[in-house]
Amino acid sequence: MDVLHDGLPGVISPYLLDAPEPTLVDPGPSASLDTLRGELEEVGVGVGDLRYILLTHIHLDHAGAVGHLVRENPGITVVVHEEGAGHLADPERLVASTRRTFGEAHDRLWGEVLPVPPDRLKGWRPGDGRPLAGLRPHPTPGHIHHHLAWEVESSGVLLTGDSLGLVLHSLGPSHPATPPPAVHLEEWRDTLGKRLAVIEVDAFGPAHFGLHADLHGRRVELLEALDALAERVERAMEAGPEAEEADAEAFHQESIAAQAEFQPEGWSRSYFSTFPARMDWEGMRFHLARRKS
């Protein structure tokens, strides 16, 4: 589905699974709740019909609406990696971190975040197996340590959250989603080079955006993009603060131009005004500086 985040199409895509017990994956932020409700109603599913919400991770563009949905329907069970469950039960630190990043735009972009009652949370951990029949969770750390991808075996689709970065157009380049503070390059290399390398599916669905083919081509492309970003950030760090500022802005403008070739006029600039590419540059810098300390 498309929740038309901040009025822009093609930004955030929750996934509704065609299953006996209606299941929603990564519902998005609460700021887009009205559109999400409308998208569900279009296919004959109300919030009251939902039985499960599966999360790839707890960032607000993926999970911000969960507390509201559970308040509307207390029968929903929310499945998330055990390391993320506590942040949903008590989202104060999560919201504070996001607010530091987005400043005054926070409330407009993400909306109010409500806690999820602990008894509605099911924390998954490696070794637990499948929380639902036909759904296989795959640990995919890198974007954040507790990241999961969900394989829908009946349809041959892997819902990848942010583990394959941003794929905003089927013909456009993959973009590394590396905002601070949780990116871990070595874990992400392992996810792309090993964990995802053994999975065979017909299609994959990133949260940003839509269904795509060629999982393995995209994972190799993202691996190369992450390494290229790390290399340029390291060079700028060695050259000093002025070089860092210049390269962060250059990366931002290059990212806009790279996507603009495949999108309607103005779309790419609007997208990266919400999710600035320089934030991804800064997230990589944060990781590299922490690794050296």
Phi, psi and omega in degrees: 000169179232117182269008175050053185300129181055028178081005184251128177285157173076026184253307183231127180236102166291162179234128175258124182271133177281091186219160178303326176249104187309129188229130181248135179248126178050076186291346179095192183276161179291338178298339182252017186299319182298318179293320178300315179301317180296320178296319178296316182297327180300331180255016173079025179237125174262164176304325179293344179274342184294140177245330180222146165238124176255137180242138171282324176191181194257004177304147191294336177287350177250320193237002187297335183273352191300315182300322178294317181296321179289326176296321177290326183225090183294354178275356180288137170255130181256122181252125183210156175306141184304331181288341179263344188300318182298328180287337175279324177291326178223089189276010187302312181292323178298314180295319180298320179295316180293322179295324177298325182283318189257350174059226186294339181281352188306305187294323178294319185283322191243338178076185180286141178247120180259146176292151175261127179304133183305330182284354176259001181259134174240105181278117179269143175223155179307133183101346181284342183080207186266127177285337179221147178299135176083000180240123182248117177278140178236115173300128183223063183293159178145295173300319171205153190296325186269019184292139175235147164250148184244119178267120178265097192292329182293333182248359178065039182237138174250119178269113198257358181056240178250007186291338174254020179070203180262127173237089191273347176205143184299334180259350184275168181285152172288143180241133180286124177266095188232049180290154175289160006248009196254000182298140177223106189296316183295319176297320181292321176300319179294319177300313184285322185274338185233301188298311181280342183294338184262003182263133177241115178223165180278333183203163174226153182232100172285159177291338179229080012198136169081178183270141183218158173265179173065056175308314188285326174297320180289324180292322177293319179298317180292321178302316179294322179293321177296315180296320180295319178295316179300319181295316182289324178294319178298318178298317180294321178298321179293330183276341175113174188303320181296319178294323178298312181298317181294319183285325176299316179291322178297318179297320178299311182292322177297321180293319176300312182295322182295323180275332186298331181298337187246003186236162174301157183302131178086344184297312185298317179296322178295316180301311184281355168282332175276314180245077187301133177294333177294336174294323176294321175301312182293327176295320176294320178298317179302315180296314183294320179294320178294322180295328181278339185284000000 
